[in-house]
Amino acid sequence: MERSQTPQGNRTSTVLGRRLGGELTRHRLAAGLTQGQAAKVISASTGKIARMESGWVPMRDPDIRILCELYEVSDPAAVGGLLELARVDRERRKAKGWWNDFPDLGDMREYVTLENAATVIRTWQLSFVPGLLQTPDYVRALALGNSSREHADGGQRVVDTRLARQQRLVGQAPLFLRAVIHEAALRHLVGGEDVMREQLKHLVKASQQQNVKVQVLPFAAGQHAGMGGTFNIISFAEPGAMDVVYTETAMGQLWIEGGDGAAQHDRLFQRLVASALSPADSQAFIDTLHKEM
């Protein structure tokens, strides 16, 4: 299932909500029913059914049970899975996280909430160091170099946001991060030599954490599977929450939720891992670049 994020008032279309809505839509279509017919049995408008199926609003357990009965979904495990998915989605929508203190997150808000709930993130980067591994000066240089935004505070707000995100790599249940980074990203002089020297040093140190694995895809690898663009694969522990692929395009954000799309990106990432230097050789490679700079 592939969707782009579209704002709609104060509502938020969440990944789990869209997953739940997609499952109910599939059952409705299999039963040969319209949104209007579904709306009638729960005493709602057709518009509400449309919003539910698109993940824009949280779903109530009674509505799910009634719709499952209408759609002739009788398997207790299937109904229970939908109810559990709805419960997790409602809890996540109500959760108060650090991102509530950063109203200027904009389009990144949904991503950071997913990042906060994820257990594993696999990332492929062509042009810059992954955000979770960036130093403050590197972040600031990227922010100030982005001509599409103005940073009256010298980019400090962006730095604060990035540092808050990086807390997921520490603590009792840290996120597991596996990053494949192209050599080009390590040679771009973001912020100048001093900034890059410190960034490379930090990258070596971070890659020594048990929950962080970094591999470098060198120029010597030649053509490779990831030349089409970068992406993140986000994985969760909750039942029913499938892998989500996130990527940024010239037109905005793109989400691919489960299915063949996510599976294809998983295979693509494995090909990149196979083409890259081993984690140990990657540490040595980055350390050499650091010392040469």
SULRAMO-V801207 format. One record per residue. RES is the residue in one letter. SS is DSSP state (~ for helix, > for strand, _ for the rest). PSI is psi in radians with two decimals (* if undefined). D_LAST is the distance of its C-alpha to the last C-alpha in Angstrom with 2 decimals. Layout:
# SULRAMO-V801207
res->RES ss->SS psi->PSI d_last->D_LAST
res->RES ss->SS psi->PSI d_last->D_LAST
This chain:
# SULRAMO-V801207
res->M ss->_ psi->2.18 d_last->44.31
res->E ss->> psi->2.25 d_last->42.02
res->R ss->> psi->2.64 d_last->42.18
res->S ss->_ psi->2.77 d_last->40.39
res->Q ss->_ psi->2.25 d_last->40.54
res->T ss->_ psi->2.14 d_last->43.19
res->P ss->_ psi->2.53 d_last->44.12
res->Q ss->> psi->1.63 d_last->47.78
res->G ss->_ psi->-2.40 d_last->48.95
res->N ss->_ psi->0.05 d_last->47.90
res->R ss->> psi->2.83 d_last->47.91
res->T ss->_ psi->2.22 d_last->44.91
res->S ss->_ psi->1.88 d_last->44.85
res->T ss->_ psi->2.76 d_last->43.25
res->V ss->~ psi->-0.79 d_last->42.09
res->L ss->~ psi->-0.64 d_last->44.66
res->G ss->~ psi->-0.71 d_last->47.29
res->R ss->~ psi->-0.62 d_last->46.70
res->R ss->~ psi->-0.80 d_last->46.82
res->L ss->~ psi->-0.81 d_last->50.15
res->G ss->~ psi->-0.66 d_last->51.47
res->G ss->~ psi->-0.68 d_last->50.58
res->E ss->~ psi->-0.77 d_last->52.53
res->L ss->~ psi->-0.65 d_last->55.54
res->T ss->~ psi->-0.75 d_last->55.42
res->R ss->~ psi->-0.76 d_last->55.47
res->H ss->~ psi->-0.67 d_last->58.50
res->R ss->~ psi->-0.79 d_last->60.27
res->L ss->~ psi->-0.65 d_last->59.91
res->A ss->~ psi->-0.52 d_last->61.07
res->A ss->_ psi->-0.08 d_last->64.13
res->G ss->_ psi->0.55 d_last->64.79
res->L ss->_ psi->2.75 d_last->64.75
res->T ss->_ psi->2.93 d_last->63.58
res->Q ss->~ psi->-0.61 d_last->61.63
res->G ss->~ psi->-0.72 d_last->64.91
res->Q ss->~ psi->-0.67 d_last->66.69
res->A ss->~ psi->-0.70 d_last->63.94
res->A ss->~ psi->-0.66 d_last->64.10
res->K ss->~ psi->-0.69 d_last->67.84
res->V ss->~ psi->-0.35 d_last->67.83
res->I ss->_ psi->0.25 d_last->65.51
res->S ss->_ psi->0.84 d_last->67.24
res->A ss->_ psi->3.04 d_last->64.15
res->S ss->_ psi->2.78 d_last->63.34
res->T ss->~ psi->-0.59 d_last->61.84
res->G ss->~ psi->-0.65 d_last->58.92
res->K ss->~ psi->-0.72 d_last->58.21
res->I ss->~ psi->-0.72 d_last->58.18
res->A ss->~ psi->-0.72 d_last->55.72
res->R ss->~ psi->-0.66 d_last->53.43
res->M ss->~ psi->-0.78 d_last->53.79
res->E ss->~ psi->-0.35 d_last->52.97
res->S ss->_ psi->-0.04 d_last->49.87
res->G ss->_ psi->0.28 d_last->48.63
res->W ss->_ psi->-0.38 d_last->49.10
res->V ss->_ psi->2.58 d_last->51.47
res->P ss->_ psi->2.68 d_last->51.81
res->M ss->_ psi->2.46 d_last->54.72
res->R ss->_ psi->2.53 d_last->57.64
res->D ss->~ psi->-0.77 d_last->58.88
res->P ss->~ psi->-0.69 d_last->62.47
res->D ss->~ psi->-0.72 d_last->61.32
res->I ss->~ psi->-0.75 d_last->59.33
res->R ss->~ psi->-0.75 d_last->62.35
res->I ss->~ psi->-0.75 d_last->64.73
res->L ss->~ psi->-0.69 d_last->62.52
res->C ss->~ psi->-0.67 d_last->62.08
res->E ss->~ psi->-0.74 d_last->65.88
res->L ss->~ psi->-0.69 d_last->66.33
res->Y ss->_ psi->0.02 d_last->63.85
res->E ss->_ psi->0.71 d_last->65.59
res->V ss->_ psi->1.70 d_last->62.52
res->S ss->_ psi->-0.22 d_last->64.48
res->D ss->_ psi->2.04 d_last->62.03
res->P ss->~ psi->-0.64 d_last->61.44
res->A ss->~ psi->-0.69 d_last->57.96
res->A ss->~ psi->-0.78 d_last->56.98
res->V ss->~ psi->-0.75 d_last->58.43
res->G ss->~ psi->-0.66 d_last->56.86
res->G ss->~ psi->-0.71 d_last->53.42
res->L ss->~ psi->-0.71 d_last->53.82
res->L ss->~ psi->-0.69 d_last->55.04
res->E ss->~ psi->-0.70 d_last->52.13
res->L ss->~ psi->-0.73 d_last->49.66
res->A ss->~ psi->-0.70 d_last->51.47
res->R ss->~ psi->-0.82 d_last->51.38
res->V ss->~ psi->-0.71 d_last->47.63
res->D ss->~ psi->-0.75 d_last->47.10
res->R ss->~ psi->-0.74 d_last->49.40
res->E ss->~ psi->-0.69 d_last->47.68
res->R ss->~ psi->-0.63 d_last->44.24
res->R ss->~ psi->-0.60 d_last->45.57
res->K ss->~ psi->-0.26 d_last->46.98
res->A ss->_ psi->2.42 d_last->44.01
res->K ss->_ psi->1.84 d_last->42.52
res->G ss->_ psi->3.09 d_last->38.78
res->W ss->~ psi->-0.47 d_last->36.03
res->W ss->~ psi->-0.29 d_last->35.62
res->N ss->~ psi->-0.30 d_last->39.00
res->D ss->~ psi->0.02 d_last->37.43
res->F ss->_ psi->1.32 d_last->35.19
res->P ss->~ psi->-0.26 d_last->37.73
res->D ss->~ psi->0.25 d_last->35.14
res->L ss->~ psi->-0.54 d_last->33.60
res->G ss->~ psi->-2.25 d_last->35.72
res->D ss->~ psi->-0.27 d_last->35.27
res->M ss->~ psi->-0.08 d_last->32.80
res->R ss->~ psi->-0.83 d_last->35.59
res->E ss->~ psi->-0.65 d_last->36.98
res->Y ss->~ psi->-0.78 d_last->33.63
res->V ss->~ psi->-0.52 d_last->32.73
res->T ss->~ psi->-0.64 d_last->36.24
res->L ss->~ psi->-0.75 d_last->35.83
res->E ss->~ psi->-0.68 d_last->32.44
res->N ss->~ psi->-0.54 d_last->34.15
res->A ss->~ psi->-0.20 d_last->36.97
res->A ss->_ psi->2.74 d_last->35.06
res->T ss->_ psi->-0.55 d_last->34.73
res->V ss->> psi->2.41 d_last->32.10
res->I ss->> psi->2.24 d_last->29.63
res->R ss->> psi->2.23 d_last->28.01
res->T ss->> psi->2.45 d_last->25.46
res->W ss->> psi->2.15 d_last->23.94
res->Q ss->> psi->2.31 d_last->21.17
res->L ss->_ psi->-0.62 d_last->20.01
res->S ss->_ psi->-0.40 d_last->18.21
res->F ss->_ psi->2.89 d_last->16.85
res->V ss->_ psi->2.44 d_last->16.49
res->P ss->_ psi->2.51 d_last->20.12
res->G ss->~ psi->-0.63 d_last->21.64
res->L ss->~ psi->-0.17 d_last->22.59
res->L ss->~ psi->0.21 d_last->19.03
res->Q ss->_ psi->2.54 d_last->17.53
res->T ss->_ psi->2.80 d_last->16.66
res->P ss->~ psi->-0.76 d_last->18.91
res->D ss->~ psi->-0.60 d_last->16.48
res->Y ss->~ psi->-0.77 d_last->15.35
res->V ss->~ psi->-0.80 d_last->19.11
res->R ss->~ psi->-0.72 d_last->20.00
res->A ss->~ psi->-0.72 d_last->17.69
res->L ss->~ psi->-0.73 d_last->19.25
res->A ss->~ psi->-0.79 d_last->22.65
res->L ss->~ psi->-0.38 d_last->22.53
res->G ss->~ psi->-0.11 d_last->21.32
res->N ss->_ psi->1.76 d_last->24.35
res->S ss->_ psi->-0.19 d_last->27.00
res->S ss->_ psi->-0.11 d_last->29.75
res->R ss->_ psi->2.68 d_last->29.78
res->E ss->_ psi->2.37 d_last->30.29
res->H ss->_ psi->1.55 d_last->28.82
res->A ss->_ psi->-0.43 d_last->30.90
res->D ss->_ psi->0.27 d_last->29.33
res->G ss->_ psi->0.35 d_last->25.77
res->G ss->_ psi->0.11 d_last->25.10
res->Q ss->~ psi->-0.60 d_last->26.02
res->R ss->~ psi->-0.70 d_last->28.65
res->V ss->~ psi->-0.71 d_last->26.26
res->V ss->~ psi->-0.81 d_last->23.99
res->D ss->~ psi->-0.72 d_last->27.15
res->T ss->~ psi->-0.79 d_last->28.25
res->R ss->~ psi->-0.71 d_last->25.05
res->L ss->~ psi->-0.64 d_last->25.08
res->A ss->~ psi->-0.72 d_last->28.76
res->R ss->~ psi->-0.65 d_last->28.10
res->Q ss->~ psi->-0.20 d_last->25.61
res->Q ss->~ psi->-0.28 d_last->28.50
res->R ss->~ psi->-0.29 d_last->29.76
res->L ss->~ psi->-0.05 d_last->27.24
res->V ss->_ psi->3.02 d_last->28.92
res->G ss->_ psi->-2.96 d_last->32.56
res->Q ss->_ psi->-0.59 d_last->35.52
res->A ss->_ psi->1.22 d_last->35.24
res->P ss->_ psi->2.67 d_last->31.59
res->L ss->_ psi->2.46 d_last->30.63
res->F ss->> psi->2.11 d_last->29.33
res->L ss->> psi->2.19 d_last->26.28
res->R ss->> psi->2.03 d_last->25.30
res->A ss->> psi->2.33 d_last->22.41
res->V ss->> psi->2.14 d_last->21.42
res->I ss->> psi->2.27 d_last->18.29
res->H ss->> psi->2.57 d_last->17.53
res->E ss->~ psi->-0.57 d_last->14.22
res->A ss->~ psi->-0.67 d_last->14.40
res->A ss->~ psi->-0.50 d_last->14.28
res->L ss->~ psi->-0.27 d_last->10.92
res->R ss->~ psi->-0.26 d_last->9.43
res->H ss->_ psi->2.20 d_last->11.50
res->L ss->_ psi->1.23 d_last->9.98
res->V ss->_ psi->2.00 d_last->12.73
res->G ss->_ psi->-0.04 d_last->13.21
res->G ss->_ psi->3.07 d_last->10.27
res->E ss->~ psi->-0.74 d_last->6.67
res->D ss->~ psi->-0.76 d_last->8.37
res->V ss->~ psi->-0.76 d_last->10.40
res->M ss->~ psi->-0.63 d_last->8.11
res->R ss->~ psi->-0.78 d_last->6.26
res->E ss->~ psi->-0.63 d_last->9.98
res->Q ss->~ psi->-0.76 d_last->11.18
res->L ss->~ psi->-0.68 d_last->9.51
res->K ss->~ psi->-0.76 d_last->10.77
res->H ss->~ psi->-0.66 d_last->14.02
res->L ss->~ psi->-0.71 d_last->14.36
res->V ss->~ psi->-0.79 d_last->14.36
res->K ss->~ psi->-0.77 d_last->16.89
res->A ss->~ psi->-0.65 d_last->18.96
res->S ss->_ psi->-0.16 d_last->19.28
res->Q ss->_ psi->-0.14 d_last->20.98
res->Q ss->_ psi->2.53 d_last->23.83
res->Q ss->_ psi->-0.52 d_last->26.95
res->N ss->_ psi->0.17 d_last->27.48
res->V ss->> psi->2.19 d_last->24.04
res->K ss->> psi->2.13 d_last->23.14
res->V ss->> psi->2.31 d_last->19.98
res->Q ss->> psi->2.48 d_last->19.75
res->V ss->> psi->2.31 d_last->17.34
res->L ss->> psi->1.85 d_last->19.10
res->P ss->_ psi->2.83 d_last->17.09
res->F ss->~ psi->-0.61 d_last->17.74
res->A ss->~ psi->-0.30 d_last->19.70
res->A ss->~ psi->-0.28 d_last->22.24
res->G ss->_ psi->-2.57 d_last->23.57
res->Q ss->_ psi->2.58 d_last->26.10
res->H ss->_ psi->3.00 d_last->26.47
res->A ss->_ psi->-0.33 d_last->28.84
res->G ss->_ psi->0.29 d_last->26.74
res->M ss->_ psi->-0.27 d_last->26.42
res->G ss->_ psi->-0.26 d_last->29.20
res->G ss->_ psi->2.94 d_last->27.29
res->T ss->_ psi->2.88 d_last->25.97
res->F ss->> psi->2.82 d_last->28.29
res->N ss->> psi->2.40 d_last->28.92
res->I ss->> psi->2.10 d_last->31.78
res->I ss->> psi->2.23 d_last->33.38
res->S ss->> psi->2.55 d_last->35.84
res->F ss->_ psi->2.85 d_last->38.48
res->A ss->_ psi->-0.37 d_last->40.92
res->E ss->_ psi->2.48 d_last->43.98
res->P ss->_ psi->2.37 d_last->46.82
res->G ss->_ psi->-0.17 d_last->46.97
res->A ss->_ psi->1.83 d_last->43.46
res->M ss->_ psi->2.88 d_last->41.92
res->D ss->_ psi->2.51 d_last->38.27
res->V ss->> psi->2.29 d_last->36.98
res->V ss->> psi->2.26 d_last->34.40
res->Y ss->> psi->2.35 d_last->32.65
res->T ss->> psi->2.70 d_last->30.88
res->E ss->> psi->2.35 d_last->30.35
res->T ss->> psi->3.08 d_last->31.78
res->A ss->_ psi->-0.38 d_last->32.38
res->M ss->_ psi->0.03 d_last->35.74
res->G ss->> psi->-2.63 d_last->34.62
res->Q ss->> psi->2.63 d_last->34.49
res->L ss->> psi->2.27 d_last->35.97
res->W ss->> psi->2.36 d_last->37.32
res->I ss->> psi->2.07 d_last->38.63
res->E ss->> psi->1.84 d_last->40.77
res->G ss->_ psi->-2.86 d_last->41.74
res->G ss->~ psi->-2.81 d_last->43.71
res->D ss->~ psi->-0.60 d_last->42.57
res->G ss->~ psi->-0.81 d_last->39.69
res->A ss->~ psi->-0.70 d_last->38.00
res->A ss->~ psi->-0.66 d_last->38.88
res->Q ss->~ psi->-0.69 d_last->37.31
res->H ss->~ psi->-0.59 d_last->34.01
res->D ss->~ psi->-0.78 d_last->34.20
res->R ss->~ psi->-0.67 d_last->34.68
res->L ss->~ psi->-0.75 d_last->31.86
res->F ss->~ psi->-0.70 d_last->29.46
res->Q ss->~ psi->-0.61 d_last->30.72
res->R ss->~ psi->-0.66 d_last->30.02
res->L ss->~ psi->-0.73 d_last->26.40
res->V ss->~ psi->-0.75 d_last->26.14
res->A ss->~ psi->-0.54 d_last->27.74
res->S ss->~ psi->-0.36 d_last->25.36
res->A ss->_ psi->2.90 d_last->22.14
res->L ss->_ psi->2.70 d_last->20.56
res->S ss->_ psi->2.81 d_last->22.33
res->P ss->~ psi->-0.74 d_last->21.16
res->A ss->~ psi->-0.80 d_last->20.36
res->D ss->~ psi->-0.55 d_last->18.49
res->S ss->~ psi->-0.73 d_last->16.61
res->Q ss->~ psi->-0.79 d_last->15.53
res->A ss->~ psi->-0.70 d_last->14.34
res->F ss->~ psi->-0.83 d_last->12.55
res->I ss->~ psi->-0.69 d_last->10.67
res->D ss->~ psi->-0.68 d_last->10.03
res->T ss->~ psi->-0.76 d_last->8.64
res->L ss->~ psi->-0.71 d_last->6.17
res->H ss->~ psi->-0.77 d_last->5.38
res->K ss->~ psi->-0.50 d_last->5.55
res->E ss->~ psi->-0.35 d_last->3.80
res->M ss->_ psi->* d_last->0.00
